[in-house]
Amino acid sequence: MRPELLKGHLDALLLAVLEPGPQHGYAVIEALRAGSDGALDLPTGTVYPALHRLERAGLIASDWQTVGGRRRRSYHLTPAGQAALGEQRAVWDRFSTAVTAVLGRRTWPATA
């Protein structure tokens, strides 16, 4: 998938992946990949800066955990992040409905 297609949608995708519960960064990347049947195979250089941006904005929070002797950062939605996800879903629903209506048309009325 072309990176420019993600523009404006990455934050909503990350919030949606974190909605079920806390995940570390690599698990977020894997959830995007698995949830999109491989179409969203994003590099760490795209995902981690976005996670940090969402954290600075107060939409997600993180804490450090030690698993198997290794420290890793786990991210989770904040109440503000949950609200933002709801808003972004509503925007996406309106946008995707409008685009589908236009792209799905097979014939167009003649213009005068």
BELCOR-V560666 format. One record per pair of residues at least 6 apart in sequence whose C-alpha atoms are under 6 Angstrom apart, sorted by the first residue. I is the first residue (numbers start at 1). J is the second residue. Records with the same first field share a line. If there is no record, write none. Layout:
I = J, J
This chain:
1 = 39
18 = 76
22 = 74, 75, 76
23 = 74, 75
24 = 73, 74, 75
32 = 40
33 = 40, 41
54 = 60
55 = 61
59 = 78, 80, 81
60 = 76, 77, 78, 81
61 = 75, 76
62 = 74, 75
63 = 73, 74
64 = 72, 73
65 = 71, 72
